Amino acid sequence: MSLALSAASVYAADEVNHSLSSVTIIGNEEQAQQIAGSAHVIDAEELAKFEYTDIQKILAGVPGVSFRNEEGYGLRPNISIRGTRDDRSGKITLMEDGVLIAPAPYSASSAYYFPTAGRINGVEVMKGASAIKNGPYTVGGALNLLSTPIPETFGGKANLEYGSDNMARAYANVGDSKQNYGWLIEGQKHQADGFDSIQNANDDTGFEKDDLMAKFRVNSDRSADVYHQLDLKLQYSTELSDQTYVGLTEADFKKDAHSRYGLTQQDEMDNEHKEITLSHLVEFGSTQVTTTGYFIEFERDWFKVDKIGGDGINNVIDCANTGNCGSNITTQADAIAVLHGDQAAAIKIKHNNRSYESKGIQTRIAHLLSTGDVEHKIEFGARYHEDKEDRVQPTETWQQDANGNLTYASTGTPDTRLTEATAWSTYLSDDIQFGNWVVSPGIRHESYEIKREGSDTNVTEQNVTLLGLGTSYQVNDQVIVFAGMHEGHSPSPNDGASDPEEALNTELGLRYNHQGLYAETTVFYSDYSNLLGQCNASGSAGDCDIGDASNAGEATVQGLEVLMNYDYTINQAISLPIGITYTYTDAQFDTTFQDDGVWGDVKKGDKLPSLSDQQLQLRVGVAHASGFSTDMNVNYYSATCATAECNANEEIDSYTVVDLAGRYQINSQTRVYAAVENVFDSEDVVARAPKNGARAQKPLTALVGVGFNF
């Protein structure tokens, strides 16, 4: 059940907040600090500082959250929480307004769709025992994105931006509320030419993304003894991006880190997303019942280079790097010539064409109960869910000549496969407060069936019950200590050969809040009895069928999270907000095994791939009463590897990225702003996909914008 308000956010002290415009799992930052577990909220004010449109940039300040950059724009993020496998964010419970938002959360969890970050009004991250309310992925935690709420009075906002590489973004919303109804219309258009250049071609390497959302609400009188509210949300988005998986050889990366091989000029992602949700709230006395039905469709065709001749692109790059060649391209010189467009070859380009459907109904009952000096905040949730992934994936052959020109030759028979899932899930939790203690037991049950049809049919059925317990103790007005333990579970996409992921997770933390200083530190430990990985072109170590899963046995992930924010006031006119976020993660395999697909050759003690041991963000700002403010983010990521074996040319560099932003509030309605990302124009290897192809981060880019509120 993913539609879950935290215990602290169900009711205010004397007034009920009758609004389902943005359904939260936490509430606000103050409420996050009262939860018996680790939780964080990024609000609209914080989002406005840099006007980031990359969710990975937004999440860099949250401890325990890590990610792997890929194409530089954050179109398809790779997000990990507490060491979960980051590939396509497939191991976290991903939601928008409390509704599962991955294209097919059970049957194909990889997030090839991600909500448009530029329209998001807030972000919630739930970790630890309290995250057991939000499934089905309960090992690391949950990420909930909040859409723009319907305003209480008539108003709206508009942003216009222009920046490097002909980047342009136009965003606007307008809405209103009356006694018994409310509405909101929101739209965004975002595009850029891209920062890479394609050899032997003049094609762009950027994207075009459009997003439109509408919300409507009808409600009874707000003073009614029994209050009813009905909310309808409609969302539609499209994306056309000239993106590829193909990286560069080591030699070519050193020559020009932002070049692309001409044989990738046809690579393109084309997708469309549609969503409709209908939510009903009824509230009476100390009880609140919310029910939401949702229907989501997502279609995408990622047309991208798959093979050269009969050799996978990963093998061709390896051949060009090392001379370790295959049966079709047999020499290092041939591999280099083919990549540069100096030698004829047959280029196999696959339509990774898939359609997804996700639908269900979920309900949550929240009740306040007082028994003497003990207060209970009880929640029960249930969800029925169906999803499916339908693949029709033909491969086209294009002929490259010795001048790098591509000519269409033929189309093969499509590879087809249908995977469907049905799931029931329930949870029950109780936040019990007595004296300075809060004790939060919880139980979750998942019952699901995943069926794959193709050349054969496989069916997986699972019934799993998970327990969690969190507790916190308020030592004094400034200090809270908390601890928790919960059982984690991640479904396995059905391939007939893999088991679900399971782990026992514990955390111990301390919060300090006094005179503008907030600090939190948490140690966490995850004991995996069965680690699970899914085959994707974006992050697998060997050759495997996309979508298949592979078990890795026992593993251990442990670490330290530190967060500190302090608003230092120099005088009545000037304040200096500063902050630090630090995450240390030690993630190791506990077994030795050979896997030709997802994991590769693994030895006990090897580190989990694509996961930096250390992440650090330093935040420094200046705010002046005149309306001027500026902020700087310094982000550091330690080195890691694309695979556990970490062979030559599979290393991912340590790197530091500095971003600057400034804004001036001209009046109560209008502000101007500017931002620069990657101020020092660093060109480190930040990703390898496939594992041997080097890819750099987004180069120095700048934008200017104007925002208007009314």
N, C-alpha and C positions, 0 to 999 in steps of 0.2 A: 504494500500500500504506500503510495508516494505522496498523497495529498494529506500532509500532516503538519499542523501548527505545533510549534514547541509549546511545552506546558506554560512557559512564562508569557506566551503571546496570545493565549486564548482570549483573555479579557483584560481591560484596563481596570483600575481600582474602582471607579464609580460609573464608568460610561463604556458601553459596548461599542466597538468600532464596526458598524454595519457596512462592510465593504469586502467584496470578493474580487475587486478589480485586479489585484496582484496577490495570488495565494502564496503565502510564505511557509517555509518549514522551520524558520527560526523567529523572525520578527525584525528587530533592529539590533544594533551592536550592544546596547545595554542589556537586552534580553539574552543575547548570545553569551554574555559574561556571567549569567546566572545559571546556565545549563550545566548539568553534571557531566560534562564532557567537553571536548574541544570543538568550537564552532566559531565561524567568522562571517561578518557581513560587510560588503562593500556597497555604500549607498550612492545615490545619484550625485551628491556633492563631490565625493571622491572621484567618481567617474569623469566628472567635468574638468578635472585638473589637466589631463593630457588629451582628452577627447580620443582615447585609444579606440581603434576598431578591430584590434586583435585581442581575443579573449586571453591568449597566453600572456600578453603584456599586462592585462588587467589582473590576472591571478598571480603575477610574480611577487606581489607583496603579501601573499597568504602563506604562512608556514605550513610545511607538510605537503604542499602541492608542487609538483615538478612537471616538466613538459619537454618535448623535443620539437624544436623548430623544423620547418620543412621548406615551404615555398616563400616565407617571409611576410605573408599577409594574414596568416591565421585562418585561412579559409576552411581547412580541415585539421583542427587541432589534435595534438597527441598529448593528452593530459593524464597524469598519474597522481593518485593520492596515497601517500605513505607507501610508496614503492610498488604499487600495482603496475602491471604492464601498461605502458602508455600508448601503445599503438592504436590510433584512431579513437582514443578515449573509451575503449571497449570494456574496461573493467571498473568503471564508476557508474553509479546511478545518475543519469543525466536527465534533468527535468527543465521545463519552462512552466512557471506558475503552478508547480506541483504536479504536472502531468509528464509522464515519460515521453521524451522527445527524440531519442535515437530512432532511426528509421524502422528498425525491427528489434526491440530491446532483448527479446529472448532468442529468436531464430538467427539474427545477424546483428550483433550489438555495435559493430564498428560504426562510428559516427561520421559517415560521409556527408551527412547534413549536420550543420551546427547553426543555432539561431544567430541572426545578424547582430554582432556585438554592438554596432553603432546605434541600435535602437533600444538596447537593454537599459533598464532603469535601476537595476541593483543586482547583486550577486550574493548568494548564500552558499557557504561550504560547511557541511556537517561531517564530523569525524568522530571516532570513538563509539562507545556503547549506545549513545543516543541515535546514531545513524542507522540502527537496526530497524527503525520505523520506515526507512526509505530503501526499498529494494527494486530489483532483485540482486543487485551487486552490493554486497554488504561487507566486503573485506576492508576496503580502504575508506569509502565514504560516499557522500552524495553532493552533487553540484546542482543548485537550483537557480535558474536565471529568471529575473522578474521583469515582466513587460511593463510598459508605461501604464499607470493607473488612470482611470477616468477622473478628471479633476472635480473638486467640490463646487467650483464656480466656473463661469465661462472663461476660457483662456487657452493658451497654447504656446508653442515655441517654434523657432526656425533656426537652422544652422546652415551656412553656406561656407564651403572650404575649397581651396585650390592649393595644389602642392606639386612636388617633384614628380617627374614621369607623367605629366598631365593628369595627376590625380585630381578628381573632382568628387565632392560629396554634397548632396542636398538632402536635408532632413527637415521634416515639419510634422507637427501634430496640432490638433485643435479639438476641444471637447467642452462639455458643460454638464452640470447636474442640476436637477430640480428636485422637488419634494419626493416625487415618485418615479423618476427615471433619470438616466444619464447616458452619455455617449462619448466616444472618442474615435477620431480618424487619424491615422499615422502613416507616413510614407517616407521611404528613403531610396535614393539612387546613388550608387557609389561605383566609381570606375577608375581605372588607371591603365596606362600603356605597359607597365611592367618595367623592371630594372635590368633584366637580362637581354642580351642580343643573341639572335640565332644566326649561326654561320650559314652562308650561301642563301640567305632568305631575309626578307624585310618584315616578317610577321611580328606582331606584338607578343609580349609574354605577360600581359596583365590580366584584367578581369573586368566584367560588368556584372553588378549585382543589384537587383531591384527588390524591394520589400514593401508590402502594403498590409496594414492591419486595421481592423475595425472592432470596436467593442460597444455593446449596448446593454443597458441595465434597466430593469423595472423592479420596483420594490413597494412594499406596503409603507404606511406612515412610520416614520422612524420611532415614534413614541408608542407604537402598538405593543400590547402585551405579548403577542405572538408575532414575531417579525419574519417576513418572507422576502427573499431577494432572488431574482433570476438574472444571470449574466450570460450573454452570448459573445463569443470571441471568434473572429474570422481572420485568418492570416494566409498570405500568399507571397511566395518569393520565387525568383528565378536567378540562376547564375550561369554565366558563360565565361570560363576562364581558360586561358591558354597555358595550362600547367602540365608538367611532365614529372615522371619519376627518375628520369635519366640524369645522373650526375656526371662529373668530369673525371678524367684520369688525373693522377697526381701532377703530371707534367703540364697538362692543360689548365688545371686549377691555378698553378703558380703563374702561368702566363696571363690568364684573365679569369678571375673567379666568377665573373658574371657573364660568361659566355655559355651558349648551348649548342649542341651539335645539330647540324642541319637536318638530320634524319628525324628529329623531334618536331619539325615544323607543323605536322598535322595533329600533334597531341592537343587534346582539348577536353575539358569537363563541361558538360551541358546538363543542368539539372533544374527541377521544378518541385516546389514544396507547397502543399495545401493542408490547412488545418482548420478544424471547426471544433469548438468545445462549448458545452452548455452546462452551466453550474447553477445549482439551487441551494440556497441557505435558508434554514428555518432555525429560529432562536427563541427560546422561551425559558425564563428563569435562569438557572445556571447551566443550561444545556444548549449546545450548538450542534446542529447536524448539517453537514455539507455533502452534496452529491454532485459528481461531475461525470458527464459522458463526453467522450472524445473520439474523433475520427481523423486520421492523418494519412495522407498519401505523399510519397516521395518517389520521383523517377529521375534516374540519372544515366548518362552514357559518358563514360570516361574513355575516350578514344586515345590510346597511347601505345607506344612502341613496346612490343613484347619480345620479339626475337629478331636476330639478324641471321638469315639463312635458317639453320636449325639450332643455333646457339642462343641461349638466353642473354639478354642485354647485360646482366650481371657478369656472366662468363666472358663476354666480349671485352668489357672494361677490365676485368682481371687479366685477360690475355694481353691487352695493351699495356697494363701496368707492369706485369711480371714475366710475360712470355709463357705463362701456364695456359696453354690454348686447348681448344676442343677439337672436334672432328670435322667441322665445317670451315671455320677460320683457323688455320693451322699455324700461322706465324704472328709474332708480335707486330711486325711491319704491316701485315695485312689488316690486323685489327685497328691499328692507328689510322691507316689509310681509309678504311671503311667509315670509321667514326668521323673523320674530317671531310668525308664526301669526295675523296680522291680515288675511290675504287668502287666499281659496280658491285651491287649486292641486292638480294631480295630482303626487303624490310617487312616483317610481319607486325601489323598494327591491329590490336584487339579492341573491339567494342566491348568494354566492360559495362554492358547495358543491363541495368537491373531496375525493377520496380518494387516498391515496398508499400505495405499497408499496416497500420497500427490502429487498433480501436479497442475501446473498453468502457467500463463504467466503474467508478470508485466512490466510496462513501466514507466519511469520518464522523464519529460521534465524540464530542468533547464534553466533559462534565466536571464541575467543581463540587467538591464535597468537603465539609468540615465536620470533624468528630472531636469535640473537645479542643485541645491544643494542636491537633494534627490536621493538616490540610492536604487534600488529595486533588490532583489534576489528572483525571483519568481520560484516556483516549482509546478508542477502538476503531480500527480501520479495516476495510475489505475492498478488494478489487478483482474484477473479472477482466481478463485481457486476452486479445488475439492479435497475432501479427504474422506477416509472411514476407519472404523475399523470393521474387521470381526472376530468374536469369535467362536471358536470350543473348548469347555472346558470340557473334561471328568474328572471325579474324580476316582482315583484308591483307592482301599482298600488294605492296608498292615496290616498284623497281627503281633503285637508285643508280644513276649513271656515274661516270667518272668525273663529272662536273658538279656533283651534288644535287642534281635535279631529281625530283621524285615524280613517278608516273604510276597511276593506278593500274593494277594488273587483273586482280580477281578477288572474289569473296568466297570464303569457305563455308562449310556447314556450321551453323551456330551450335555452341555448347549450351544445353538447357538444363535447368535444375530448379525445382520448387521446394522451398523449405517453409514449413508452417508450424506455428506454436500456439498453444492455448494454455492459460495459466490462471489459477486462483491463488490469491495471497491475502493473508490476514495478519493483523498485529494487535497486541494489547499492551498498553504501557500505563504506568502510574507514577507520577512525580509526587512523592510523599515528603512534605515539609514539616519538621518538628524542631523547635528551638533553632539552633544554628545549622542543622543538618538538612540535606535534601538527598533522599534515596530514590533512585529511578530504575525499578526493574522493568524489563520488557521481554516479550516473546513474539516471535514471528514465524509464520508457517507459509511455505511455498509449495504448491503442487502444480507441476507443469508437464506438458507433453510436447516434444519437438519431433517433427516428422520430416524427413528429407526424401524427396522423390527424384530420381534421375536414372542412371543406369541400373541402380538397385534402390531399394527402399529401406531406410533405417528409422527406427522409432526409439526415442529415449523418453522414459517416464521417471520423474523424481518426485518424492514427497520428503520434504526436509523441514525440521523444526529447529529454530535458532533461539538461543537465550542470550540475554544481555543484562548487565547490571552496572549502573553508574551511581556514583555518590559524590557529594561535595560537602565541605564543612567551612563555614565562615569563621575564621580565627578571630578577626576583629573587623573594624570598618574598612580596612584597606586590603586585607589578605583573605583569599579563598583558596583552599586546596581541593583537588578533585582527583578521582581515580575511576577506572572502569575496565570491564572485561566483556567481550562479546564474541560469539561465534560468527564467522564470516563464510559466505557462500557465493559462488559465481556459476551460473549455468554454463554447460558446455553446448556449443552449437552442434547439432546432431551430425556426426559422421560415422557412427558405429564403432569408434575406436578410442574415444576419450571419455574421461570421467569429470564431473564437476570439480571446480576448485573449492578447497576448504582450508580455513585457517582459524586459529585461536588468537585473538587480538587483545592486548592490554595497553593501558596508558596510565600515566601518573603526572599530574600537572599542578601548577601554582599560578594564581593571578594576583597582581598587585595594582591598586588603583588609588592614587592620592595626588591631589593638587595638580591636575593636568598631566600626570605621568601614568600611563597604563603599560604594564609589562606582563607578559605571560610566557611561561616555559613549560614544555611538555616532553616527556620521554615516552616512546612507544615501542612496542615489540609485537611482531606478527610471526607466529609459528605456523608455517604452511605444512599441512600434511600432504597436500597435492597441489602443486602450482600448475596452472593451465595457460597455454598460449594458443593464439589463433593465427593461421596462415594469412598474411596479407602481403601484397606486393610492396607495401611501404615499410616493412620492417622484419621480414623473416630471414633466417640465416641461410637456408638452403632452398632446394626446389621442392615445391609442394603445391597441392591444389588449393586455390584461393578459397578460404572459408573453412577448411579442415582445421581441427584442433589437435594439440599434442600436449600430453602430460609431461611434467618435468619432476614429479615426485616432491620430496621434501625440500624446503627452503626456509631461510630465516631473514627477516627484514626488521631492523631495529634502527632507532634514530633519536634525534633531538630536534625540537622545534623551539625557536625563540622569536618573540615579537615584542617590540618596544615602540611606543609612540609618546612623544612629549611636545606639548605646545608651549614654547618658552616665550613669555611676553617681555619685550624690552621696555616698552612704555605704552601709553594709551594708543599710539598710532602704529606701532610695529610689533609684529609677532613672528616667531621663527618656529614653524612646525618641523620636527625632525622625527625620523623613525628608522628602525632596523628590523629586517626580517632575515632569519637565518635558519636553514634546514640542513641537518647532517643525516645522511641515510647510508646505512651499511646493509646491503642486500646481497646475499650469497646463496648459491645452490648448495644443498647438503648431500647431494648424490652425484655419482658419475654415470653418464649415459651418452649414447650416440643417437642423435635424431637428425635425419636427413632433411627435415622440413623447417619447422619453426625455430628450433633452438640450436641446431648444429652439434658440434663435438663439445660436450660439457664435462668438466672435471669438478669434483667436490671442492668447494672453496672459490670457484669462479664467481665473478660478480654478475648480477643481472644486467643485461645489455641496456644501452641508451638511458642510463640513470646516473646522473651526476651525484657523486658522494656529497658535494657541498654546493649549496646555493645561498647567495647573499644579496640582499637588496638594501641599499642605503638611500634614504629619502631626506632631502633637505629643501626647505622652502622659505620664502619671505612674503609676508602679507602686510600691506600698508593700508591705513584707513582711507587713503585717497581713492582706493579701488584697484590699485595695481598689486599683482601678486605673481610670483614665479616659483617654479618647482623643478627639482632635478632628481632623477632616478638613476642610480648606479647599480647595475645588475652584474653579478659574477656567477659563473657556472664552471665547476671543475671538470676536468677531462673525463671522458668515458669511452665506451666502445660500442660499435654497432652490433657486435656479437659477443657471446660469452667467451669464445676461444680467443678473440682479439688478435687476429693475424695481422700481418703487414697490410697497410692501406685500409684498415677497418677502425682506426682510431678517430675519435671525435675530440677536437681541441678543447682545452679550457679557454674561456673567452669572457671579456667584459664589454658591456654595452652601456653607454651613457645617453640618456634622453633628457632634453630640456623643454620646458614649456613656460609660457608667460601669458598673462591676460590683463586687460584693463576694463573695468566696469565704467563705461561712459556715463550711464545713468541707471535707474532702476530697471530699465527694460533692455538696454543694449550693452553688449560687450564685444570687444575684439580680442583675438588670441592668436598665438603662433606657437609652433612646436617643431623641434628638430629631434629626429631619432638617429641613433648611432652617430653621435657628434664627431667621433674620431674616425669614422669610416672604416671600421675594422673589417677584415676579410678572413676570419678564421673559418675552419671547417666546423660547421655546427650540426650537420646531418649527413648521413650516407643512406641513400635509398635509390637503387639497391645498395647492398652493403659496401660495394667497392667504389661507388661513385661519390665524389666529394661535392658538397654543396655549401655555399656561404650564406651568411645571414644577410638580411636586407641592408643595403648600403646606406650611407648618409642620405636622409630624405627630410624635407622640410614642408611645412604647410602653414597657410594663414587662413583665418576664418573670422566670421562675424556671427554672433548669436543674438537673437531677438526674442524676448518673452513678452507676451501680452495677456 
